[in-house]
Each structure stands twice: as structure tokens, then as C-alpha cells.
């Protein structure tokens, strides 16, 4: 395995699973936590990430890496390697990104970190990655948080394109009203100008 990234929560390795390129996400032990508690939290997060990746593919019908293996004793999740360009290094695609998040939310899947860093583009197709903070929720506040996180990295025109396409796949107006309410409360600054 070859180390390709070090994050706060996990080390990411490039590997191979039965002849197919893969990525291994190995969660880092938190030494400041009680060891038993840390193991329980880590196990839950790995299982939940694998489950959410599968739900996003099967229920929301969006492109995500396939789950190859879950190795709880090694604190590892092995998924399909996706070749693509990080959206943060491109312009555009706000329309498709909005449609995708709308599909996730219509299926009550909260990504938890829906930024352009966690969306890859390959030949015009978008693939969502890193479901490490994802969970299920029907709460408008949780869905609004995903929208606000995305908004922080785009200008108003880009976000309007995003929202217009989000509404095509998730016409629930209450989530958008919740976004406006939170923004008016001043809990978040506006995105790029």
C-alpha cells in the first residue's frame, strides 16, 4: 500500500483489491479518548460510512466509490479508486453538484462535508467521495447545513445555479427556507464574492 494522503481522521492509501485499483481509508486511533470508547466510535463510523456509500449508490442513484471491504479489526474501509479531477480545481459543475445533493437529501442522506473537495469530475461525470461524516436524517436543519457548507465555497451566482438544480431533484421548499433562516441569524458568513 502506498500512502497518498494524511487527514485528521484517517490515513489514505492506494492499494489493489483482487486486481482492481482501490483506496484504503485507515482510521487513526484517538489517544486522548478512552481506548474502549475510541474503538466503539471508530467501528460505528466505519460501518456507517460503508452503509451510506452503498445507500447513495443504490437508493439515491448517484456515483460513489464501490465498497470492497470493511476490516473493523484493522480500522479500515477499502473502496474503489476513482480517477478524476477534484472539483475545487475546476470551474463550473454547480448545476450537477446541486442535482446530486438534491438526490441525496430526497433519500434523507446527509453528506456532512459536501464541498467541492469531496466531488470528483471524470469526463463530465461527477463522483461524490468521503462519506466519513454522513448519516441519515429527515431534519431540514441537517440538510440545510449541507447546503450552507457548499455555499461557503462559491459566489452568489454559482450558488443560485446550484440551488436551481437542487430543487429539480428535491423540491422540498422547507430546507431552503431553513437555509435562509440560518443565514439571517448570522451563524455563517456569505460565500466567495
N, C-alpha and C positions, 0 to 999 in steps of 0.2 A: 504494500500500500504506500502511496505517495501523498504526503501532507500537502494540501492545496490551499487551506485557509484555517485560521485560528479565530474563533469567535469567543464571546463572553461565556456562552453556554456549552459550546462543543468544538471539537477539532473536526475538520472535514478532510477526508482522504479520497483520492481517486483510486479505484480498485477495479476488479473484474468479477462478475458473478456468472459462472457457467458459460464463459466466453463472451459475455455482454459487458460493455463498459458500465461501471457503477460508481456511486458515491457512497461512502460510509460516513455517517454522522455519529461521532463518538462523544457522548455527553461527559463533561468534566465533573468529577466529584467536587462538591462544595464543602471544603474543610471547616468552614465556620458553622456548619449545621451539624446537628446530631447525626451520626452515621446511619442509623436505622431510618430516621426521618428522611434523610437525603436519598437513600435507596428507594424508599416508597415514592417520593416525589418524582425522582428520575424515571422509575418504572412506569408510573402513571403518565408522565409526559411523552415517553417514547411510544407507549401503546396508543395514546390519544393522537399523536402526530400521524402514526401509520393509519389509524382509523379515519382521520379527517382527509388524508390524501386519497384514500380509497373512496370515501363519500363524495369528494369533489369530482373525481373522475366518473363514478358510476351514477350518482344522483344529479349533480349539477351539470354533468357532461362537459366539463372543462378539461383542458390539457394540464396534466401534472405529471411528475415523475412516477413511474410504477414502483410499488413497494416490492422488493425482492425478499428481504429477510428482516426479522426482528430478533435480536440477540440480547435479551434482557440482562443476562449474567455479565456480558461484556459492555453493557450500556450503549449498544449500537443499533442503529437503524440503517439498513442498506437499501438504497433506492437506485433507480435508473439514472445514468448520467445523461444530462440534456445538453446538447450543443446549442449554443445560442448567444446572442449579444444581450447584455444587461440593458434594460430599458432606460436606466439612468444615463447611459452613454449614447442615447439616440434622441431624436425629436419625434413628436407625434405619437400615434397609437393610443391617445387618450380615449378615443371612441371605443376601441376594442377592450381596453382595460376597464372601462365603465360597464360594458356589457358583461364581462366576466364577473366583476364583483356583484352585479345585479343577480346573476345566476346563483352565485354562492349564497347571497342573502335570501333569495327566494327559497332556498333549501335550508335556511337557518344555520348556515356555516359562517362563522366569524373567522376571518384570517388572522387577525391580531397584529399584523405588521404589513399591511397592504401598501407597500411603497414600490416605486419603480425599480428599486434594487432587488425586489423579490419577484420580478416578472422578466422572463427571457423572451427574446424575439428570434425566431428562426424562419426565414423565408416568408415573412408576413404573418406567421402564426405565433400567438402568444402562449407561453407556458408559465404557470404560476408555481413558484417554489417556496420552500421554507414555511411549512405549516407548524413550526415548533411552538407557536403561541395560539394556535387555532382551537376553537371549541364550538359547541352547538349552543345557539341562543335564539329565542324569538324576540328578545328585547330590542326595542328601537334604539335605545341608548348605545347598546353594543354595536349595532350596525352603523349607527352614526359615527362612532369612534373610528371604524374602518374608513369611512368617507373622509373624516377630518384628517386622519393620518395621510391619506393620499393627497388631499388639498394642500397640505403644508409644503409639498414639493412641486407645485405648478402655479401658474398665474391664473387670474380670473377667467380669461377666455378659454384656457385649456381645461379648467375645472368645469365650465359650463358645457363644453363638449363631452366631458366625462359623464356629467350628471344626465344630460340628454339621452345618452346611450345606456346608462344605468337604468333609467326609467323604462326603457324598452323591454328589459328582462326582469325588472322588479318594479311594478307600477305602484307599490305601496307608498303613498304620499307622507305617511306619518314619520317615516325615517328621515325624510328630507326636512320636515318641519322640526324634528328633533335636532338636526344639524344646525339649522338657523337659530334655534333657541340656545344651544350650547355656545355658538359663536357670539351671539348677543350678550351672553353672560361674561364674555371676555376671557374665558378659560383658555382660548387658543388664539394665537396671532394669525393674521392672514398669511396666505402662501406667498410665493415669489411674486414680485411686482413687475 
